[in-house]
Amino acid sequence: MDKRLLVEQFDTLIKSFDDEVDEIIYHYTSARGLQEIIEKSELHLSNVAFLNDKTECDLLHQVLENVEFTNLHVKGYASNYSGAFSKDSTHIISFTTKRDSLEQYLAYGRYCVGFKSKNLIKFPFRLSKCLYLPESVKTWLVKKEKDPNWNGSLLKDKKDWKDYAAYILLATAGRKFKNKHFENENEVRLIGISSPKIIYENSPQMYEKQPPIHYRWSPRYEIPIPYVKFFIEENSTLQEDKDTGSNTIQEMKRKRLLREQEKTRELLPIAEIILGPGQHEVEAKSAFEILLNDKGYKGVVVTLSDIPYR
């Protein structure tokens, strides 16, 4: 058997679960948040347990009760669904397709940062458009369970591989499905998976490609909030160095963190910045223009919102 071709067919199936996103998407943040994005060329993805939707990643059971799956691998997982993935491994940063939105400014911060979405698609991170209605999620699932890539020439008889693909499909659906009260946000989310609890302790290499987990102090909750970092490393098209010495879980985690620290960041794909309504607009615009140019973000235009909100 050609193992390389089998892996390629499996990867093609998993990529079929991704959404096509090729537009400018917007992240709303504070002045301090924007400063850190520009200075560090990083985006921070928070653990889903600390997002503002208390039902985050907890709604899929509403859909599965009403879907008749024809794909036996998906049907098997769906029939025993009790949360098809570990939520404590899921980290998210939110974007929206809404540009210069008063609702978003009031909820999340005065600065609207536009990103070229296609440049945010980088393994092992994934972009996903949120769905807000059970019928929409059901339609999406039925379409994906029937994708022809399930029947790749080498994949079609691989039960274990297809069972794992079914797990990933349900996990993807669970991360897409968001409470209907947030529908106006038009959310597109960047998702990163990193497991704090290592299930397969004898195979630490399974986790080597996951980003390290960091922690920031939350004045709101007065607890440490877990997050992972997204960045684009220089020469990111080159093959990753292979780790041949991670014999223990802690050694694997240590090496993973060291590799992240050593990588040089490229500039993030910032397309534009809109400064929302508020005080000291002229000074804020000037400050971020200077910061952008100083950090190499030449050509990124900072404009003032025309929303007449006092």
Secondary structure, DSSP 8 states (H G I E B T S, - for coil): --HHHHHHHHHHHHHTTS----SEEEEEE-HHHHHHHHHHT-EEEEEGGGSS-TTTT--THHHHTT----SHHHHHHHHT-S-SS-GGGEEEEEEES-SS-HHHHHHH-SEEEEEEGGGG--TT-EEEE-B-SHHHHHHHHHHHHT-GGGG-TTTTT-HHHHHHHHHHHHHHHHHHB--GGGGGG-EEEEEEE--SS-S-TT-GGGGTTS---EEEEETTTTEEEEEEEE--BTTTTS---------SHHHHHHHHHHHHHHS-B----EEEEEE-S-SSHHHHHHHHHHHHHHTT-TT-EEEE------
